[in-house]
């Protein structure tokens, strides 16, 4: 379920954070579902448990998961107030990326096609979850 590229220049903990976020966003991991323990995931992925712990701490800080002492880490419920803050943050990132793409020569039409493709892929994933 969680695949990491150990040869990538992207740090392992960042790959883990991105992969868990992706699984949550796609609905593969549901709210209140228990995540693998640090120890078991470290064994499965053959990486240092401290790396897993670092990723889990960051996911918790960002509001994607929560921890219960002695019980483990679980996927958080979606909270509208926190979502609004995250939407604002991602919108700013999006605007920065679009500006950079335009500067590098990407056309407006190409960007629109990319957005439409992403939206369609999201709808398909939503349909398969239902």
N, C-alpha and C positions, 0 to 999 in steps of 0.2 A: 504494500500500500504506500509506503514511503520509500521513494527511490532517491538516492543522492549520488552525485558525481564526485567521487573522491579525488579526481584529477583536475577538477574545475578550479579556476582562480577565485571563484566565489567561496567565501568561508563556509565550512560545513554547517555551522549554527545558523547562518543566514539562509542556506538552502533548506534546512529543516523548518525554519520559520515560514518561508515562502510556501513550502509544500503543505504544511499543516493548515495555513491560511487558505490555500487553494482547496483542500479537502473540505474545509468548513464551508467556504463560499459555495462550492458545488453541491453541498448537501450530503456528501459522502459520510461525514461525521456530523451527527445531529446534536442540537443543544442538550446539555446535561449528559451526554455520552462520555464515558470514561476514556481517557487517552492511555496509551501504554505507559507502564511505569518507566521511570528513568532507567532503572537497571535493565529491565527486559528489552527496551528499545535500544539501549547501548549494546547489549549482546547481539540483538538481531542485526544491527547496522555495523557492528564491530567498530564502534567509535567510543571515545572516552565519555563516561557518564556526566562529567562536568560540562561537556559540550551540549548534551541533551538538556541539562539543568539550566544552562545559560539561555537556550532557545525557549524553554518553557517559561522562564522568568520574563523574557521579553514579550512573549505572547500574552502572558498575564498582564503585564504593564500596559499593553495595547488593548486589553479588554476582550481578547478572543477566547481566553480560557480563564478558569479560576481553580484554585487549589483548596483542598480540604485536608488539614493535617491528619496524617495517618490513613487517609482514604485514597489520595491521588489527585490527579488533575482532570478537569472536566471542561467541555465546551460551554461557553457562556451563552445565555439568551441574548437576543438582539435587543438593544436598548436604544430607543429613538433619539434621546438626547445625545448619547455618545455617537450614534450614527451621524447626526448632523455635524458634529465636530469632525468626524472622519471624512465625511463627504466634502466639507470645506477644505480640509487638508489635501485630499486627493484631487480636488478641482484645481487647486493651486499647482500641484505637481503636473496635472494634465495640461494646464495652460503653458507651463514652462516647457514641457516636452513638445507640444504642438509648435510653439515658437521656434524651438530648436530644429524641428523637422522642416519647417518652412524655410528657415535660414539655410539649411543644408540642401534645399532644392526640391523637397517633396511638394507635389502640387496639392491644391485644395481638394481637388477631385479624388486624389489618391487617399487623402486623409479621411474624406467622407466615406469612401468605399471600405476603408479599414474599420471605421466605427460601425458601419452597417453590418459588416461581416461579424464583428465581435458581438453585436447585439443579437444577430441571428443565431450564433453559436450558443449564446446564453439562453435564448428561448428554447432551443432544442434540448439543452440540458434540463431546463425547467420541465419540459414536457415528459422527459424520460423519468423524472423523479415522481411525477404524479401518477 
